[in-house]
Amino acid sequence: MTCLRVAYPLLALVFSASSLSVTASASDLDLSVSKALPKLEQLYLHLHQHPELSYQEKATSQRMAQELKQLGFEVTANFGGYGVVGIVKNGKGPVVMIRADIDGLPIIEQTGKEYASTVTTLNADNSTVGIMHGCGHDIHMTSLIGTAQQLMLHKADWQGTLMIVAQPAEEVGGGAKAMLKQGLFSQFPTPDSIIGLHVSASIPAGKVGTVSGYALANVDSVDITIKGKGGHGAYPHVTIDPVVLAARTVLALQTIVSREVSPLEPNVVTVGAIHGGSKHNIISDEVKLQLTLRSYNPKVREQQIAAIKRITTGIAISAGLPDDLMPVVYVHDDETIPSTYNDPTLAAKVKASIEAELGSDNVLVAPPVMAGEDFGLYGLTAEKRPITLFWLGGVEPSQYQASVESGDTLPSLHSSQFAPDYSLTIRTGVRAMTKSAMDLFNQPAQ
């Protein structure tokens, strides 16, 4: 990984609970966050300019551990890879876990910002690729540290155990699995509630979107190898052409959504790549397809996979292929991500807290999306702890309004041009998350 020199200082910009002279209560949280914002912005710029890919987040992890130690947390680093866990016990009360993800994406940033990432690395093909926080994880981390700081400054206003989790490898679906496998809920206090946020590229900064129930999708990556009997392109009658079988398969797979799964169950079957053949006049022996599957209901996910296996096999049989040339369907279980189901009761509490802090006009009801997030795994353990994740608006308000008026599409998450209004977004995220956590700590015993 190569990192070019940038204009912003690379020295640690650590926060300590004593570094700000704040005696405010939760009622003037906005003022407290405003005082902390300049250093939070510096932290954001540092993280943005130093992104690291999944499973490679060594420096990012060290920085997050350093920030939490300076705030007074008991910190465990390198947990489940480059994960970081910070614990503060502040009397008797519930355990509240707040999680943020820390990995970047292999994208060359094209925002034109003076603070744009210029980090590059070599991929598996030995090609140079850029690295960018194109999914807002730099916002997530900064908001996490800002929230931890505010909760430490206002320890007199809550009781319980605060658990801060900086999770690696979200973009490849491995980070939450690794942290849970190592014993996140056994080596540390088991949370009573788990909350997180995610930047939105379709909500203006200063506003928040909440979702009750399914919020993000099951995600599966599937490879299909379609086999055939190759030969000369001039003699197709003596071959079984896998390109034709692949074409039939692609069209047939569309009937899973349109004719097999209930229209009341949202789901997607997308063929994202086809690879086959080598020359104009050669009929190849095989074609490879790469698919992404999306759904909310776990039973629909199982239905999709079963249908893909049945359809591909049926087409192969209809073409006269022998048993040893049946298609191979491979589901990448290591990349499977379950849907994120926001516990309705917890989601309602968080929504009420954010409305109290930001005003109801700044809290929207967001629709569920077919993107994936491994945050959902934290709610699927044996403990069945309630989770909720809310959307944090990131679009500069005037840019958002111009898009509404013109109909132009805004840069999406994972776009090389995604550039959130980081100051307002961070300020809003810290206020929303801090107020949500405080209220969860102070809720009456169930």
C-alpha positions as CSV (number, residue, x, y, z in Angstrom):
1,M,0.0,0.0,0.0
2,T,1.3,3.4,-1.0
3,C,0.2,6.6,0.7
4,L,1.2,10.0,-0.8
5,R,1.9,13.0,1.3
6,V,-1.2,15.1,2.1
7,A,-1.8,18.6,3.4
8,Y,-3.4,17.5,6.7
9,P,-1.3,16.4,9.7
10,L,-0.8,12.7,10.2
11,L,-0.2,13.1,13.9
12,A,-2.7,11.5,16.3
13,L,-5.5,13.9,17.1
14,V,-6.6,12.1,20.2
15,F,-9.5,13.2,22.4
16,S,-9.7,13.0,26.1
17,A,-12.7,13.5,28.3
18,S,-10.8,16.2,30.1
19,S,-9.7,18.1,27.0
20,L,-13.0,20.0,26.8
21,S,-14.3,22.1,29.6
22,V,-17.9,21.0,29.5
23,T,-20.3,20.8,32.4
24,A,-23.4,20.6,30.3
25,S,-26.2,18.1,30.8
26,A,-27.8,16.1,28.0
27,S,-30.2,19.1,27.4
28,D,-27.4,21.1,25.7
29,L,-25.8,18.2,23.8
30,D,-25.7,20.2,20.7
31,L,-23.5,22.8,22.3
32,S,-21.2,20.1,23.6
33,V,-20.9,18.5,20.2
34,S,-20.2,21.8,18.6
35,K,-17.3,22.4,20.8
36,A,-15.9,18.9,20.0
37,L,-16.5,19.3,16.2
38,P,-13.2,20.8,15.1
39,K,-11.2,17.9,16.4
40,L,-13.7,15.4,15.1
41,E,-13.4,17.0,11.7
42,Q,-9.6,16.6,11.8
43,L,-10.1,12.9,12.8
44,Y,-12.4,12.4,9.9
45,L,-10.0,14.0,7.4
46,H,-7.2,11.7,8.7
47,L,-9.3,8.6,8.4
48,H,-10.6,9.6,5.0
49,Q,-7.0,10.1,3.7
50,H,-5.8,6.9,5.1
51,P,-8.3,4.2,4.2
52,E,-7.4,0.5,4.4
53,L,-9.0,-2.5,2.7
54,S,-10.9,-5.3,4.5
55,Y,-8.6,-7.5,6.6
56,Q,-5.8,-4.9,6.2
57,E,-7.1,-2.2,8.7
58,K,-4.1,-2.3,11.0
59,A,-3.4,1.5,11.2
60,T,-7.1,2.3,11.3
61,S,-7.6,-0.2,14.2
62,Q,-4.6,1.2,16.1
63,R,-6.0,4.8,15.7
64,M,-9.4,3.7,17.0
65,A,-7.9,1.9,20.0
66,Q,-5.8,5.0,20.7
67,E,-8.8,7.3,20.7
68,L,-10.8,5.1,23.0
69,K,-7.8,4.7,25.4
70,Q,-7.5,8.4,25.6
71,L,-11.1,8.7,26.6
72,G,-10.7,6.3,29.4
73,F,-12.0,3.1,28.0
74,E,-10.7,-0.4,28.8
75,V,-9.6,-1.4,25.3
76,T,-9.1,-4.7,23.6
77,A,-7.4,-4.5,20.2
78,N,-7.0,-7.0,17.4
79,F,-10.2,-8.8,18.3
80,G,-11.6,-10.9,15.5
81,G,-8.9,-9.6,13.2
82,Y,-8.4,-5.8,13.5
83,G,-11.5,-5.3,15.6
84,V,-11.5,-3.0,18.6
85,V,-13.7,-3.3,21.7
86,G,-13.9,-0.5,24.3
87,I,-15.7,-0.9,27.6
88,V,-16.6,1.6,30.3
89,K,-18.6,0.5,33.4
90,N,-20.5,3.4,34.9
91,G,-22.5,1.9,37.7
92,K,-25.4,-0.6,37.6
93,G,-27.6,-0.5,34.5
94,P,-28.1,-1.9,31.0
95,V,-25.3,-2.8,28.6
96,V,-25.5,-0.7,25.4
97,M,-23.3,-1.6,22.4
98,I,-22.6,0.9,19.7
99,R,-20.9,-0.4,16.5
100,A,-19.1,1.2,13.5
101,D,-17.3,-0.4,10.6
102,I,-13.8,0.6,9.7
103,D,-12.7,-0.8,6.2
104,G,-12.5,1.0,2.9
105,L,-13.2,0.0,-0.7
106,P,-10.9,-0.5,-3.8
107,I,-12.0,2.7,-5.5
108,I,-10.0,5.5,-7.0
109,E,-11.5,8.6,-5.5
110,Q,-12.7,11.2,-8.1
111,T,-14.5,13.7,-5.9
112,G,-12.0,16.5,-6.7
113,K,-11.8,17.4,-3.0
114,E,-8.5,18.8,-1.7
115,Y,-8.6,16.1,1.1
116,A,-9.4,13.2,-1.4
117,S,-7.7,9.9,-0.7
118,T,-4.6,9.2,-2.9
119,V,-3.9,5.8,-1.3
120,T,-3.2,3.0,-3.8
121,T,-2.4,-0.7,-3.5
122,L,-1.9,-3.8,-5.7
123,N,-4.8,-6.2,-6.0
124,A,-4.6,-10.0,-6.6
125,D,-4.0,-9.4,-10.3
126,N,-1.0,-7.2,-9.5
127,S,-2.9,-4.2,-10.8
128,T,-2.9,-0.8,-9.0
129,V,-6.2,0.1,-7.4
130,G,-7.2,3.0,-5.3
131,I,-8.6,2.9,-1.8
132,M,-11.4,5.1,-0.7
133,H,-14.0,5.3,2.1
134,G,-16.7,5.3,-0.5
135,C,-19.3,3.8,1.9
136,G,-19.0,6.4,4.6
137,H,-17.1,4.3,7.2
138,D,-14.9,7.3,8.0
139,I,-18.1,9.1,9.0
140,H,-19.1,6.0,11.0
141,M,-15.8,5.9,12.9
142,T,-15.7,9.6,13.6
143,S,-19.3,9.6,14.8
144,L,-18.5,6.6,17.0
145,I,-15.5,8.4,18.7
146,G,-17.6,11.6,19.0
147,T,-20.4,9.6,20.7
148,A,-18.0,7.9,23.0
149,Q,-16.5,11.2,24.0
150,Q,-19.9,12.8,24.7
151,L,-21.0,9.9,26.8
152,M,-17.8,10.1,28.8
153,L,-18.3,13.9,29.3
154,H,-21.8,13.3,30.5
155,K,-21.2,10.2,32.7
156,A,-23.4,11.8,35.4
157,D,-26.4,11.5,33.1
158,W,-26.4,7.8,32.6
159,Q,-25.7,4.5,34.3
160,G,-24.7,1.1,32.9
161,T,-22.0,-0.4,30.7
162,L,-21.0,1.2,27.4
163,M,-19.6,-1.1,24.8
164,I,-17.9,0.5,21.8
165,V,-17.1,-1.8,18.8
166,A,-15.0,-0.8,15.8
167,Q,-15.6,-3.7,13.4
168,P,-13.3,-4.6,10.5
169,A,-14.1,-6.3,7.2
170,E,-17.7,-5.2,6.8
171,E,-17.4,-4.8,3.0
172,V,-16.6,-8.5,2.6
173,G,-19.1,-9.8,5.2
174,G,-16.4,-11.2,7.5
175,G,-15.9,-8.8,10.3
176,A,-19.0,-9.4,12.5
177,K,-18.6,-13.1,12.0
178,A,-15.0,-13.1,13.2
179,M,-15.7,-10.9,16.3
180,L,-18.7,-13.0,17.3
181,K,-16.7,-16.2,16.7
182,Q,-13.9,-15.0,19.0
183,G,-16.5,-14.4,21.7
184,L,-17.7,-10.8,21.5
185,F,-20.7,-11.6,23.7
186,S,-18.9,-14.0,26.1
187,Q,-15.6,-12.3,26.7
188,F,-17.3,-9.0,27.2
189,P,-20.7,-8.0,28.8
190,T,-23.6,-9.2,26.7
191,P,-25.4,-6.2,25.3
192,D,-29.0,-5.5,26.2
193,S,-29.4,-3.4,23.0
194,I,-27.2,-2.8,20.0
195,I,-27.3,0.3,17.8
196,G,-25.5,1.5,14.8
197,L,-25.7,4.1,12.0
198,H,-25.0,4.2,8.3
199,V,-24.4,7.2,6.1
200,S,-27.1,7.7,3.4
201,A,-26.3,9.0,-0.1
202,S,-30.0,9.9,-0.6
203,I,-30.9,11.8,2.6
204,P,-29.7,15.4,3.2
205,A,-27.2,16.0,5.9
206,G,-28.8,17.1,9.2
207,K,-31.6,14.6,8.9
208,V,-31.9,10.9,9.9
209,G,-33.9,8.0,8.4
210,T,-35.3,5.3,10.7
211,V,-36.5,1.8,9.7
212,S,-38.6,-0.6,11.7
213,G,-38.4,-4.3,10.8
214,Y,-36.3,-5.4,7.7
215,A,-33.9,-2.6,6.8
216,L,-31.2,-4.4,4.7
217,A,-31.1,-7.5,2.7
218,N,-29.8,-11.1,2.8
219,V,-26.9,-11.1,0.3
220,D,-25.4,-14.1,-1.5
221,S,-22.8,-14.4,-4.1
222,V,-23.3,-17.4,-6.4
223,D,-21.1,-18.8,-9.2
224,I,-22.6,-21.1,-11.9
225,T,-20.4,-23.1,-14.2
226,I,-22.4,-24.2,-17.2
227,K,-20.7,-27.0,-19.1
228,G,-21.0,-28.1,-22.7
229,K,-19.3,-30.0,-25.6
230,G,-17.1,-27.6,-27.5
231,G,-16.0,-27.6,-31.1
232,H,-15.8,-25.6,-34.3
233,G,-18.2,-22.7,-34.7
234,A,-19.0,-23.9,-38.2
235,Y,-20.3,-27.3,-37.0
236,P,-22.6,-26.4,-34.1
237,H,-24.7,-29.5,-34.6
238,V,-21.9,-31.7,-33.3
239,T,-21.5,-29.6,-30.1
240,I,-23.6,-28.7,-27.1
241,D,-23.0,-25.0,-26.9
242,P,-22.7,-23.7,-23.3
243,V,-23.1,-20.1,-24.5
244,V,-26.6,-20.9,-25.7
245,L,-27.3,-22.7,-22.5
246,A,-26.0,-19.8,-20.5
247,A,-28.3,-17.4,-22.4
248,R,-31.3,-19.7,-21.7
249,T,-30.2,-19.9,-18.1
250,V,-30.0,-16.1,-17.7
251,L,-33.5,-15.7,-19.0
252,A,-34.9,-18.6,-17.0
253,L,-33.5,-17.3,-13.8
254,Q,-35.6,-14.1,-14.1
255,T,-38.7,-16.2,-13.6
256,I,-37.6,-17.0,-10.0
257,V,-38.5,-13.4,-9.0
258,S,-41.4,-13.0,-11.4
259,R,-43.1,-16.4,-11.2
260,E,-41.8,-18.4,-8.2
261,V,-41.4,-16.2,-5.2
262,S,-44.5,-14.5,-3.8
263,P,-44.9,-10.9,-5.1
264,L,-45.3,-9.9,-1.5
265,E,-41.7,-11.0,-0.8
266,P,-39.1,-8.6,-2.1
267,N,-36.1,-10.3,-3.8
268,V,-33.6,-9.8,-6.5
269,V,-31.7,-12.3,-8.8
270,T,-29.0,-10.4,-10.8
271,V,-26.5,-12.0,-13.2
272,G,-23.7,-9.6,-12.9
273,A,-21.1,-11.3,-15.1
274,I,-20.8,-13.8,-17.9
275,H,-17.4,-15.3,-19.0
276,G,-17.1,-17.8,-21.8
277,G,-15.4,-18.5,-25.1
278,S,-12.1,-17.4,-26.5
279,K,-12.6,-16.8,-30.3
280,H,-15.2,-16.0,-32.9
281,N,-15.3,-19.5,-34.4
282,I,-14.7,-21.7,-31.3
283,I,-17.6,-23.1,-29.3
284,S,-16.2,-23.4,-25.8
285,D,-16.6,-26.2,-23.2
286,E,-18.0,-24.0,-20.4
287,V,-19.3,-20.6,-19.5
288,K,-19.2,-19.0,-16.0
289,L,-21.9,-16.8,-14.5
290,Q,-21.7,-14.7,-11.4
291,L,-24.8,-13.8,-9.5
292,T,-25.9,-11.7,-6.6
293,L,-29.0,-12.7,-4.7
294,R,-31.0,-10.3,-2.4
295,S,-34.0,-10.9,-0.1
296,Y,-35.2,-10.1,3.4
297,N,-36.9,-13.4,4.4
298,P,-34.4,-16.2,5.1
299,K,-36.9,-18.7,3.6
300,V,-36.9,-16.7,0.3
301,R,-33.1,-16.9,0.2
302,E,-33.4,-20.7,0.5
303,Q,-36.1,-20.7,-2.2
304,Q,-33.8,-18.7,-4.6
305,I,-30.9,-21.0,-4.2
306,A,-33.0,-24.2,-4.6
307,A,-34.6,-22.7,-7.8
308,I,-31.2,-21.8,-9.3
309,K,-30.0,-25.4,-8.9
310,R,-33.2,-26.8,-10.3
311,I,-33.4,-24.5,-13.3
312,T,-29.7,-24.9,-14.3
313,T,-29.9,-28.6,-14.0
314,G,-33.1,-28.8,-16.0
315,I,-31.7,-26.8,-18.9
316,A,-28.6,-29.0,-19.0
317,I,-30.7,-32.1,-19.1
318,S,-33.0,-30.7,-21.8
319,A,-29.8,-30.1,-23.9
320,G,-28.8,-33.7,-23.6
321,L,-25.8,-33.3,-21.4
322,P,-24.7,-36.4,-19.5
323,D,-24.5,-36.5,-15.7
324,D,-20.8,-35.7,-15.6
325,L,-21.4,-32.4,-17.4
326,M,-24.2,-31.1,-15.2
327,P,-23.7,-27.4,-14.1
328,V,-22.0,-26.6,-10.9
329,V,-23.7,-24.1,-8.6
330,Y,-21.4,-22.7,-5.9
331,V,-22.7,-20.5,-3.1
332,H,-20.0,-18.4,-1.4
333,D,-21.0,-19.2,2.2
334,D,-18.1,-17.2,3.5
335,E,-19.5,-14.1,1.9
336,T,-23.2,-14.7,2.8
337,I,-24.7,-11.8,4.8
338,P,-28.0,-12.1,6.6
339,S,-30.7,-9.4,6.4
340,T,-30.7,-6.7,9.0
341,Y,-33.9,-6.8,11.0
342,N,-34.4,-3.7,13.2
343,D,-36.2,-4.8,16.3
344,P,-39.4,-2.7,16.2
345,T,-39.4,-1.9,19.9
346,L,-35.8,-0.8,19.9
347,A,-36.3,1.1,16.6
348,A,-39.2,3.0,18.1
349,K,-37.2,4.0,21.2
350,V,-34.3,5.2,19.0
351,K,-36.6,7.1,16.7
352,A,-38.2,8.9,19.7
353,S,-34.8,9.8,21.1
354,I,-33.5,11.2,17.8
355,E,-36.7,13.2,17.4
356,A,-36.3,14.6,20.9
357,E,-32.7,15.7,20.0
358,L,-33.1,16.8,16.4
359,G,-36.7,17.6,16.1
360,S,-39.4,15.5,14.4
361,D,-39.0,17.4,11.1
362,N,-35.4,16.0,10.8
363,V,-36.4,12.4,11.3
364,L,-37.7,10.5,8.3
365,V,-39.2,7.1,7.8
366,A,-36.8,5.4,5.4
367,P,-37.7,2.5,3.2
368,P,-35.8,-0.8,3.4
369,V,-33.1,-1.3,0.8
370,M,-31.6,-4.3,-1.0
371,A,-28.0,-3.4,0.1
372,G,-26.3,-5.7,2.6
373,E,-24.7,-5.1,6.0
374,D,-23.3,-7.6,8.4
375,F,-24.6,-5.6,11.3
376,G,-27.6,-8.0,11.2
377,L,-25.5,-10.8,12.6
378,Y,-25.4,-9.2,16.0
379,G,-29.1,-9.8,16.3
380,L,-28.9,-13.5,15.3
381,T,-26.8,-15.0,18.1
382,A,-28.2,-17.4,20.7
383,E,-28.8,-14.4,22.9
384,K,-31.2,-12.8,20.4
385,R,-30.3,-9.3,21.4
386,P,-32.4,-6.5,19.8
387,I,-30.5,-4.4,17.2
388,T,-31.4,-1.3,15.2
389,L,-29.4,0.7,12.6
390,F,-30.5,4.1,11.4
391,W,-29.6,6.1,8.3
392,L,-27.6,9.2,8.7
393,G,-28.1,11.8,6.0
394,G,-24.9,12.7,4.2
395,V,-25.8,14.8,1.2
396,E,-25.0,18.5,1.3
397,P,-28.5,20.1,1.6
398,S,-28.2,22.5,-1.4
399,Q,-26.9,19.6,-3.5
400,Y,-29.8,17.5,-2.4
401,Q,-32.3,20.3,-3.2
402,A,-30.8,20.8,-6.7
403,S,-31.1,17.1,-7.3
404,V,-34.8,17.2,-6.4
405,E,-35.4,20.1,-8.7
406,S,-33.4,18.9,-11.6
407,G,-34.1,15.2,-11.3
408,D,-30.3,14.5,-11.6
409,T,-29.1,11.4,-9.8
410,L,-26.9,11.9,-6.7
411,P,-23.6,10.0,-6.4
412,S,-24.4,6.7,-4.6
413,L,-22.6,4.8,-1.9
414,H,-19.6,3.0,-3.4
415,S,-19.3,5.8,-6.1
416,S,-15.9,7.3,-6.7
417,Q,-17.7,10.7,-6.5
418,F,-19.4,10.2,-3.1
419,A,-18.5,13.1,-0.9
420,P,-20.7,13.6,2.2
421,D,-21.1,17.0,3.9
422,Y,-18.9,15.6,6.6
423,S,-19.2,18.4,9.2
424,L,-23.0,18.5,9.4
425,T,-23.2,14.8,9.0
426,I,-20.8,14.1,11.9
427,R,-22.5,16.6,14.1
428,T,-25.9,15.1,13.5
429,G,-24.6,11.5,13.9
430,V,-23.0,12.2,17.2
431,R,-26.1,14.0,18.6
432,A,-28.4,11.3,17.4
433,M,-26.4,8.4,18.6
434,T,-25.5,10.0,22.0
435,K,-29.1,10.8,22.8
436,S,-30.2,7.3,21.7
437,A,-27.6,5.7,24.0
438,M,-28.4,7.9,27.0
439,D,-32.1,7.2,26.8
440,L,-31.4,3.4,26.5
441,F,-29.3,3.6,29.6
442,N,-32.0,5.5,31.5
443,Q,-35.0,3.5,30.4
444,P,-37.0,1.9,33.2
445,A,-36.2,-1.7,34.0
446,Q,-38.3,-4.1,32.1
